[in-house]
């Protein structure tokens, strides 16, 4: 077996001259089909980058979309792009080139990027829920509270919040890995790495649990926001206004579901599904990391009318502007 997967010497990355290497794996039981699996993965990467890149371009090009809701949508697109680019190098190596060895520092870097962007996405979804709450429940105070300066501070807060993962990296460097160095996925995840440690990882696990509780708190606050939104919408007398108000939340609600449902499912499998088939672990991890970045731009393009108009205006200016480019009528 490769040098990184040798048994025997107990190595601690923090104090050894030679840090251990890990071996990334693809989908269990489908090693012969890895090259074929890469094609749908490549398609998802392409859709993610084109879709989220287009969202950013549309928001930037259309001054009418320079509003809090679309600033937060741009942040969501950036985090999805970051999450996608974090996994792309190793997925490409494992599924196309068939090489899975990754050094400990590179594995730590990838793990930090994946979890940081996931953490940031949870923060963005919370900010978007607050935006919808303010727009529906406090419309008169909306523009005075969600100013451009305040949105910039919220964005900076999201970045700072994701940096709370740095102590997790420091704690991982203190662990010794003397067991098999074979990881369960084609990328590095924290919960996958600590299970290979042969020293006490209680502190590491507790700190990781604390960060998970922050994400759970985000979901609770989002649920609270929607409870208050529904209460406010029910109080609207006009049926048409009720529908209009709820339609502004549909895209965000879908984004919340496709982010939190796979995350919760993956956590449950890791916590209670130790006897579950390895394929189920790989499947849920891939759904959690690949599906939200693919679906978010599609959902917002389909459900959000200003984004659709902005996209049409970007691609076909003459169609987007009625009467634009037409010849003047002869008298």
N, C-alpha and C positions, 0 to 999 in steps of 0.2 A: 504494500500500500504506500501511498505517497508519504513524503516525510512529515507533512503536517498532521497525518492521521495515525502516526505511530503511537503505540501504547508504551507505557513504561515510565519514562521520566516525568516527574511532576513539575510543570512549568508555570511560573507566575509571570505574566506579561509585565508586571510592574517592576520586577527586580531581576529578570533574567536577560542575558545578552541576546538571546534568540527567542522572540515571541512565537507562540504556537500559530500554526496555520490551521484554518478550518476548511472543511470540504462541503461546498454547497451541493444540494441535490435538486433534481427536477420534480416531476410527479411520480410518486412511488408506483412501480409496476408498469410504467410506460416509457422506460428508458429507450426502447427501440423506436418509439414514435416521437422522440423529443424534437427532431427537426420539423416534423409535421405540426407539432404543438406550437412551434415558434411562429408559424404563419398567422394563426388567429391572434397570438400575442402581439405580433408586429402590427396587425391591423388595428388592434385596440390602442397601441401606442400612437399610431398615425392619426386615428380619430381624436384621441385625447389632445395631441399637440395642435392639430388643425382647429379643432373645436374651441379649445380654450384660448388659443392664439387669436382666433377670429373674434371671440367675445372681447378680448382686450383691445383689438383694433377697432371694433365697432364703437365701443364706449369712448375711446380716445378721439375717434374721427367725428363723432356726433355730439355737438355741444349741448343738445337737448338732453343727453344722457349724463351730463355732468351733475348728477344728483347723488345724495347719500346711498340710495338703494343700489345704484350701479357702480359706485365706488366700492361698496362691499362685494358686489358681484365680481368686480375686477380682482379683488383680494382673493376670492374663492378660486378664480381661474389661475391666479399665480400659485396658490398653494397646491392645486391639482397638477400644474406643470412641474412644480418642484418635487412632488411625490412621485410623479411618473419618471422624471429624469434620475431620481434616486435609485430606482430599481432597474432601469434599462441596461446599464453596463453588465451586471452580473446575469440577468436573465438572458441577454444575448450570448454571453460566454457559455452558460450552462446548456441552453437549448440548441444553439446553432453550432458552437465550436466544441461542445462536449467537455469543457474544462471547468472544473468547479472549485479549484483551490483558491483560497483568498487569505491574505495575511491578516493578522489580528488588528493592526492599526486601520487597515482599509475596511475591515468588517465593522469595527467600532464607528468609523466615519459614516458608513452607509446606515448602520443602525440608528445613529443620532439623526441623520437627515430624514429617514423614514418616519421615526416617531415624532420628530420636531414638526414636520409638515402635517402629520396627522393631528397633532396637538393644536397646531395653528388653525387647521380646518375646523376643528371643534369650536375654537374661539370665534372664527369668522361666522359660522352658523349661528352662534349665540348673538353676535352683533347684528346679524341680519334679522333675527327674531325681535330684537329690541327696536330695530328700524321699523319693522311692520307694526309693532305695538304702538310706537309713537305716531306713525302715520294714520292709524285707524282709531286709536283711543284718545290721542292728544294732538289732533291735526293742527290746531292753532299755535301750538308750541313747537311743532316739528322743525321748522326751518331755523328757529332761534336756538334750539338745543343741538341739533345735528349740523353744526357748521363745518366748513372745510377744515378748519384748524383742529376742531374736536375729533373729526374723523381721522385726521393724520395722527393724533395722539392715541386714538384707539388702535390704529394699525401698528404704531410703535409698541404699544402695550402687548399686542399679540406676539410680536417678535421677542420681546423681553420675557414673556411668559413661556415661550418655547425653549428659552435658554435655561430654564430650570431643569432641563434634562442633563445639563453638563455634569452635575454631581453623580448622576447615574453612570456616566462614562468613567469617572474617576473611581467609583466603587468597583466597576467591572475589571479595571486594570489591577486590582488587588487580589482578584480570585486566581486560583490555580486550576488548570485544566489538565487533568491526568487521565480522563476517560476518553472514549471515542470522540473525535473532533468533527464528526459528521453532523451537519445541521439538517433540518427537515425541509428547508425551502431553498429557492434559488436566490435568496437574499437574506440578510442578517436581521433577525428580530431579537429583542431583549429576552423575551420569555423562552426563546429557543436556545439562547446562549447560556443562560444561568442554569439550565437543567444539565449541562455538561460539566459544571464546576464540581470539583471534588473537595472543596473547602466550604465552610459555612457561608451561605449566601443570604442569610436571614435579613441583614441590614439592606442588602440590595433589593430583596423582594419587598420589604416594607416600604422603601422609598418608591419603588415602582408602583406599589399599591396606592400610595399617597397621590401620585400623579394620575392614576386611574380614577381616583375619587374626584379629582378636579374635573375630569371629563364627564363623570356621572353628574356632578353639580351643574355642568353646562346643560346637559340634557334635561335636568329637573327645571332649570330656569327657562329653557325653551318651552317646556310643557306648560309652565306657569304663564308665560307670555301668551301662548295660544289659548289657554283657558280664559284669560282676560280679553283677548281679541274676540273669541266666540261670544263671550258675555256682552261685549260692546256691539257686536254685529246683530245679535238677537234683539237689542234695544232699538235698532234702526227700523223705522216704520215702513219705508219703501222697500219692496221686494227687489227692485232693480238695483238700488244702492247696496243692499245686502250682498247680492251676487257680485257686484263690482268690487266690493271690499274683499270678499273671500277669494276672488280670482287673483288679486294681487299677492295672495299668500300661497297659492297652489304650488308654484315652482319651488319656493323655499321649503314647503312642507315635504315635497318629494325628495329634495336634496337631503333633508334631515333624516328621512327614512332610509335612503340608500347608503347613508354614512353610518348611522348608529346601529341599524339592525345587523349588518355583517360584523361590526366591531363587537357587539354583545355576543353574537353567536360564536365568534372566534375565541373570546375570553372564556365562554362556558365550555367550549371543547378543550381548551388548554387546562382549565381548572378541574373539570369533572369527566372529561372524555379520554382518560389515559388509556382505556382499553379500546377506544374507537379506532377504526381503520386509519392508517397513515394517510390514505387518500383524502379522507374527510378533513384532516388538518390542512393539507395542501390546498384543497378546494376552497375552504373558507378564507384562508389567508389570501389567496389570489383574488377571490371575490371582493374582499375588504380593501385591497390595495388597487385593483384594476378597474372595478366597476364604477365607483363614484366619479373618478376623473373622466370616464367615457360618457356617462349619462348626464352629468351636470350641464355641460354646454348644449346637449340635445334637448333636455327638458326646458332650459331657459329660452332656447331658440323657438321651441314649439309653443310654449305657454305664455311667453312674455311678448306682448304686441309691440312695444317700443323697440325691443331687440330685433324682432322680425323686420320691422320697418327700417331700422338702422342697417341691418344686413342687406336688405333689398336695395337700400339707397347706396350702399357701398359697392354692390355688385352691378346693379343696373340703375344708374342715376336717372335715366330718362323714364324708366317705369316707376320709379319711386316718387318722382315729382310730376303730378298730373299737369299736362299741358307743356312741360318742359321740352324743348327741342322741337315742338310742332311748328309748322309753317303758319304764319299769320293768314287769317282768312281774307280773301279778296273782296273788296266791296263792290 
